[in-house]
């Protein structure tokens, strides 16, 4: 990957990535995000490689449900598993 690219970024200025790490159970990527807005916010991830699936998880990385679109509630902190 060229040095001018980010590994992952979000397209919403109200959402911040607070954690990015490798999943403990497999080779997926774990992304934790924070919504700094008092409104529900939609988020798009920009990555160098297109993910096969994005799965909403709880804080201890147990899978809850696959998602087609990431939506964070007001002031929410949410965790997602990105599978490649």
C-alpha positions as a printed NumPy array, in Angstrom:
array([[  0.   ,   0.   ,   0.   ],
       [  1.432,   3.434,  -0.88 ],
       [  2.402,   5.57 ,   2.1  ],
       [ -0.115,   8.329,   1.241],
       [ -3.074,   5.981,   1.904],
       [ -4.644,   5.394,   5.294],
       [ -5.205,   1.847,   6.501],
       [ -8.803,   2.698,   7.33 ],
       [-10.776,   5.945,   7.528],
       [-14.385,   7.023,   8.037],
       [-16.412,   9.385,   5.861],
       [-18.245,  11.104,   8.743],
       [-16.506,  13.917,  10.695],
       [-18.645,  13.201,  13.794],
       [-17.354,   9.636,  14.088],
       [-13.876,   8.811,  15.413],
       [-12.049,   5.492,  15.29 ],
       [-10.924,   4.825,  18.867],
       [ -9.447,   1.332,  18.458],
       [ -8.115,  -0.735,  15.582],
       [ -6.678,  -4.204,  16.171],
       [ -6.477,  -7.753,  14.929],
       [ -9.223, -10.05 ,  16.204],
       [ -8.073, -12.566,  18.815],
       [-10.073, -15.451,  17.266],
       [ -9.228, -15.095,  13.565],
       [ -7.574, -12.761,  11.046],
       [-10.403, -10.235,  11.036],
       [ -9.97 ,  -6.584,  11.926],
       [-11.726,  -5.089,  14.975],
       [-12.75 ,  -1.43 ,  14.731],
       [-14.248,   0.512,  17.634],
       [-15.877,   3.853,  16.815],
       [-17.326,   6.727,  18.82 ],
       [-20.137,   9.041,  17.664],
       [-19.425,  12.501,  19.083],
       [-22.77 ,  13.84 ,  17.829],
       [-26.118,  14.01 ,  19.596],
       [-27.695,  12.543,  16.459],
       [-27.722,   9.093,  14.875],
       [-24.897,   8.959,  12.302],
       [-24.288,   6.76 ,   9.249],
       [-20.677,   5.753,   8.698],
       [-18.825,   4.513,   5.653],
       [-15.427,   2.87 ,   5.963],
       [-12.728,   3.488,   3.375],
       [-10.143,   0.701,   3.237],
       [ -7.456,  -0.406,   0.791],
       [ -9.093,  -3.856,   0.528],
       [-12.842,  -4.39 ,   0.14 ],
       [-14.185,  -6.366,   3.157],
       [-16.225,  -9.542,   2.634],
       [-18.389,  -8.833,   5.685],
       [-18.893,  -6.292,   8.474],
       [-20.326,  -7.71 ,  11.698],
       [-21.59 ,  -5.77 ,  14.704],
       [-20.054,  -7.163,  17.903],
       [-20.247,  -6.513,  21.614],
       [-17.31 ,  -5.089,  23.595],
       [-15.747,  -8.522,  24.083],
       [-15.903,  -9.129,  20.323],
       [-18.724, -11.691,  20.286],
       [-20.543, -11.469,  16.963],
       [-24.079, -10.066,  17.137],
       [-25.248,  -9.536,  13.539],
       [-23.904,  -8.828,  10.05 ],
       [-24.628,  -5.302,   8.822],
       [-24.936,  -3.754,   5.377],
       [-24.678,  -0.213,   6.745],
       [-23.013,   1.091,   9.91 ],
       [-25.256,   3.415,  11.931],
       [-24.155,   4.731,  15.321],
       [-26.678,   6.071,  17.817],
       [-26.156,   9.408,  19.551],
       [-22.918,   9.398,  21.578],
       [-22.596,   5.647,  20.915],
       [-19.434,   3.582,  21.194],
       [-19.748,   0.539,  18.932],
       [-17.466,  -2.304,  17.88 ],
       [-17.396,  -4.011,  14.477],
       [-15.521,  -6.993,  13.061],
       [-14.367,  -6.603,   9.458],
       [-13.722,  -9.874,   7.621],
       [-11.549, -10.074,   4.489]])
